[in-house]
Amino acid sequence: NAWFLILLDAIFSIVFLLELIVKLCLHGWREQYCGEDAMLNLFDTSIVMIDFIQFVMLLAMKDSPFGETGNFASLFRVARLLRLSRILRLLRSRVFRDLIAMVAGLGGGMISLAWSLVLFVMFVFVVSLIFRE
């Protein structure tokens, strides 16, 4: 079962590394790291490189006394979770503008709803005090 997970990890590492190489070939170094999305591209590159280093270390330290549960693994696994945040880049596209506007309106409406709930609770409290007497 462990070999399947290592194989799956290798496949994902290679796919993300190939994606990075293709982006570098298409856009070039200057556009990739000095262009409009430079910070996001640097973030993507760092996550891919950390994942690749973690995979190489996993293979290299397989026979070490630490085994596959070395102290380095937990740090890199947390960094790999950050890869999921790459999905947030999709929200900047034109397709999702209406969705973002709806979510922003929902957030603004929550503040009004919270204050109306506070007012309602105060009203119920005052009425209950009056009828208690």
N, C-alpha and C positions, 0 to 999 in steps of 0.2 A: 504494500500500500504506500510506503514511503517513496518508493521509486517513481510511482505515478505522480505524486506531488512534486518531486524534483523535476520530472519531465515537463509537467505543466508549468512550473516556474521557469524552466529553460525556454519553453515556447513563448511565454509572455515576455521574457527579457529580450529574446531575439526579435520579436515583433516590434517592441517599443524602440529597440536600438535601430532597427531598419527604418522605422518611421522617422527617427531623428536624422539618420543619414540621408534619407530621401528629401526631407525638408531642407537640409543643408545644401544638397545638390540643386534643388529647385530655386531656393531663395538666395543662396549664397551667405557667406559669413556676415557681411555687413547688414543686409536686410534682416537676417535672423536675430542678431544680437545688438544691433544699433537702430533698428527700425521702430515702427509704431508699437509693436507688441514685444519689445525687448525684454521687459521684466518677466512677462509670462513665459517667453521662450527660454530665458535663463532658468526659471523655476522648473520648466519641463526637462531641460537638459540635466539639471542637478538631480532631479528625481530619477531619471533614467540611468544616469551614471552611478548613483548610489545603489540602485537596484542591481546593476550589472556587477559592481564591486562586491555587493553582498552575495550574489550568486557565485562569483569566482571564489570568494572566501569560504562559502559553504562547501564547494567542491574540494578546495585545498585543505580545509581543516576536517575533512570527513574522518581521517584516521588519527587525528590528534586526541589527546586526553580529554579535551573539552567536548569533542564530538560535534554533533549538529546543534547542540544547545549552548553554544558559546555565548559569552556576554555580549558580543557584537551583534548577535542576531536580533535581539529585541529592539535595539536602536534602529536598525535598518528596516525592520518590519513596520515600525511606526512611520518611518519616512515613506514606505511604500503605500501606506494608507493615504498619504497626501496626493498620490497619483490620482485618486478619485476626484480630487478637486479640479482636475483638468476639465471635467464635464461642465463646470461653471462657465467656461469660456463660450459655450454654446448659447448661454443666455444673452450674450451681447449681440447676437445676430438679429437681423431685421424681423425674422419670423416671430420671435418671442417678445416683441415690444408690447403688444397688447396684454400678454400674460404678466409682464413685469408691471405694467400700469394697474392691472387688476390687483396684484399682490400688494402694491404700494397703497392703493385705495383701501384694501382690506386692513392693512396696518394702521392707516389713519383712522379708519372707522372703529378699530379696537379701542383706541384711546377714548373716543366719545362713548362707546359702549361701557367702558370701565367706569367713567364718571357718572353715567346714568345709573349704573348698578349701585354705586356708592350712594347716590341720592335716593334711590329706591330703598336701600337698606336703612338709611337714616329715617326715611318717612315711616317705614314699618316699625322701627324701633320707637319712634315718638308716639305713634298710634298705639302700640302695645303698652307703653307706659301710661298713656291716658286711660285706656280701658282696664288697666290693672287696678286702678284706684277705685 
